[in-house]
Amino acid sequence: MPANRAFTLLESLIALSLAALVMTTIQFLIPHLSQVTQPDYNTSFQTTLHQLEIQKYRVKDNDNHAINMISTDGKTMTLVVKNHKLQLIASGNGQIILMENINDLTVMACGSHFKLSIKINNQTIRGILFLQKAVAP
């Protein structure tokens, strides 16, 4: 008598339901495993301001939407939003993109420091920039 090696109907249903259970579990777990965190714009902005401070730029002048600075080697640099990017633009040529997706930059001079605010993705982020004023020759 040959051995019965085929699945019975009950064994097939059990195997099918286990496969469906595994597939459903995988379907629910995949979104949780590949979670992408949103960038923390506040931390990025504070880091950008800190980078500007440690470069020891001196402020030449400013308006409501830009700051003109002088680098330690005498180059004129401008902090401005251009094409939705917060950029440090050097006189002549060259630019450093500091942040992206910026809608607006507002600059307010307050004595020895500047209060900056940026608008990004429908939220306003504020920071303080401490830079020395350039001495007029």
C-alpha positions in Angstrom: 0.0 0.0 0.0 1.6 3.3 -1.1 2.1 6.0 1.5 -0.4 8.9 1.3 1.9 11.8 0.7 -0.7 14.3 -0.5 -2.2 17.1 1.7 -5.7 16.6 2.8 -8.2 19.4 2.5 -7.8 20.3 6.2 -4.0 20.5 6.0 -4.3 22.7 2.9 -6.6 25.1 4.7 -4.3 25.3 7.8 -1.3 26.0 5.6 -3.2 28.6 3.6 -4.4 30.4 6.8 -0.9 30.4 8.2 0.5 31.9 5.0 -2.2 34.6 5.1 -1.4 35.3 8.8 2.3 35.7 8.0 1.5 37.9 5.0 -0.8 40.1 7.0 1.7 40.5 9.8 4.4 41.5 7.3 2.0 44.0 5.7 1.4 45.7 9.0 5.1 45.7 10.1 6.7 47.1 7.0 5.4 50.7 7.5 6.7 50.7 11.1 10.1 49.4 10.1 10.7 52.0 7.4 9.6 55.0 9.3 11.4 58.1 8.1 11.7 60.9 10.7 11.0 64.5 9.7 14.0 66.7 10.0 14.1 69.0 13.0 14.1 72.4 11.4 14.7 74.2 14.7 17.9 72.2 15.4 19.1 72.8 11.8 18.5 76.5 12.1 20.3 76.8 15.4 23.2 74.8 14.0 23.3 77.1 11.0 23.4 80.2 13.3 26.1 78.6 15.4 28.2 77.9 12.3 27.9 81.6 11.3 29.0 82.6 14.8 32.1 80.5 14.9 33.2 81.7 11.5 33.7 85.1 13.2 31.9 87.2 10.5 31.4 90.9 11.3 28.2 92.6 10.3 28.6 95.4 7.7 24.9 96.2 7.5 21.5 94.6 7.3 17.9 95.1 6.2 14.7 93.2 7.0 15.6 90.2 4.8 19.4 90.0 4.6 22.6 90.5 6.5 25.8 91.8 4.8 28.9 90.5 6.6 32.6 90.6 6.2 34.6 87.4 6.6 38.0 87.3 8.4 39.8 87.5 5.1 37.9 90.6 4.0 35.3 89.1 1.6 31.8 90.5 1.7 29.2 87.8 2.4 25.4 88.1 2.3 23.0 85.9 4.3 19.8 85.8 2.3 17.0 83.5 1.1 17.2 83.0 -2.6 15.2 80.3 -4.6 13.8 79.0 -1.3 17.3 78.3 0.1 19.0 80.1 2.9 22.3 81.0 1.4 25.6 82.6 2.3 26.6 84.4 -0.9 30.2 85.6 -1.4 30.9 88.8 -3.3 31.9 88.0 -6.9 31.1 84.3 -7.0 30.4 81.4 -4.7 27.6 80.5 -2.4 27.0 78.1 0.5 23.5 76.6 0.8 22.8 76.4 4.5 19.1 75.3 4.5 16.5 74.4 1.9 12.7 74.9 1.6 12.8 78.3 3.3 10.0 80.7 2.4 11.2 83.8 4.1 14.0 85.3 6.3 13.3 88.2 8.7 16.1 90.0 10.4 15.8 92.4 13.3 18.8 94.2 14.8 18.7 94.4 18.6 21.8 96.1 19.8 24.6 93.5 19.9 22.7 90.7 18.4 20.2 89.9 15.6 16.9 88.2 15.9 16.3 86.0 12.9 13.2 84.1 12.0 12.6 81.8 9.0 9.3 80.5 7.6 9.5 76.9 6.6 6.7 74.5 5.8 4.0 76.8 7.4 5.9 77.2 10.7 8.1 80.0 11.9 11.4 79.3 13.6 13.3 81.9 15.5 16.9 82.2 16.6 19.5 84.7 17.8 22.7 85.5 16.0 25.6 87.1 17.9 28.0 88.8 15.5 30.2 91.8 16.0 29.6 94.9 14.0 32.3 95.8 11.4 34.4 98.8 12.3 34.1 101.5 9.6 37.5 102.6 8.1 
